[in-house]
Amino acid sequence: MNKNIAFFVHIQVKTYRPGDVKCAVGRKAEKSYGKNFFWVLGGIPEHNSDQIFKYYIIPSSEMSKWINKEHKNWMKTPGTKGRSHKDSGIRVVSIPPYKDKFTLWDISKYENNWSLIESRLRD
């Protein structure tokens, strides 16, 4: 390995409060930005809370694949009173253990999985 080469990863962080059932991301999550791009969904407790920090480290290829699938599923499913959903720039990721009829993806395996980033920094 050449020690003069700098290795890096890109990290996009989105936060939520532990206890929330979903984390909002934007349309940017629909695109895969390569193997050195990761999403970190960070559950940050409120001050003086007994809850712990939670992190989900997700490769952009996985995020884009599942965000696309879940958003398409949501768009084709009728909403309240049979109305069509209107598209917006917001996409959501369900935080385990929460699941609804639109949840196709379980992100549990990414919880505190910092080794995904560490492995890219060693390549």
Secondary structure by P-SEA (a helix, b strand, c coil): ccccbbbbbbbbbbbbcccccbbbbcccccccccccbbbbbcccccccccbbbbbbbbcaaaaaaaaaaaaaaaaacccccbbbbbbccbbbbbcccccccccccccccccccaaaaaaaaac
